[in-house]
């Protein structure tokens, strides 16, 4: 699958290359299947996917805690798939912090330097700098149990950064925190990445977190990468029906492909016989079953005549108040449902249930994807 450039651009040289990686625990079922992935120097790459999709296993093989069944991992051009974790010199941050409770905060942060037998004065200087980096100056004498969850995660982050690794691996590091604290630490991690210029590979199942943090997102499903691209491209132009459904709320409808044009414009037919105009992604064989994907925010309620390529008539089945907006569930004649967010003048006066409405959207926001 071709990759488009993320926000960091083409100037980023490869730091890690994963080639043909495979992992099986029983010799039959592959947890990771023929994985190819290039990690650019200085980028923030997120491995995103549901539980069991293979993202954490990939990270653990990169860290050295799991051995691949087949394939290779190159770091700066050197094969490392058989190298033990401590010889890879990667920073690693886990969800459960993995701090030593009998050590002080400073001792925890100093641990990677102590095992490298650095001079005491250099260790003290680096620990002080690392704690300042994560806004924990003055906390060095405390024990981890005296800190909040967010502070403990900052200590774990400082420990991963203190020996100045080029690559930091993070496995669901904010998963145990509440929403407000998680969002605060997301911003801090993003700022640290930008300031330090390190490469970060980050595992999460949270789509919003991936969108906030990443230069690129690799979306995993069943041990394979379904799409690798910049956050906006993954959201607006999903490569598969799985990506469309996983990356936020979307309307998915089964249709048959009627015709295509060289510029990927196409026409599809719904079960009701209604025709829609869209943009074909992937195979363009006429008559093939397809999935139509339209984001709720791209659909307008009761649009002016002639403004949109696609217009359907339906009735309001439900209204959902969201505080800063409103979502309507609209059912068309064949029973297909659409969630609609655009074109409502006021959340205080939504159309009553049963009201007949028109919904419209344009061809470029109507992606026609392969059903599989």
QUILIN-V282735 format. One record per run of one state. SS is the DSSP state (~ for helix, > for strand, _ for the rest). FROM is the first residue (numbers start at 1). TO is the last residue. Records with the same first field share a line. If there is no record, write none. Layout:
SS: FROM-TO  FROM-TO
This chain:
_: 1-13  25-29  41-43  50-54  64-69  76-77  80-84  88-90  95-103  116-119  134-142  147-148  162-166  172-178  197-198  205-206  214-215  222-223  230-230  237-240  247-250  261-264  271-274  281-288  295-295  299-299  302-309  322-325  333-336  341-341  343-355  362-362  366-366  371-372
>: 14-24  30-40  44-49  70-75  78-79  91-94  104-104  143-143  167-171  199-204  216-221  224-229  251-260  265-270  275-280  289-294  300-301  310-321  326-332  337-340  342-342  356-361  367-370
~: 55-63  85-87  105-115  120-133  144-146  149-161  179-196  207-213  231-236  241-246  296-298  363-365
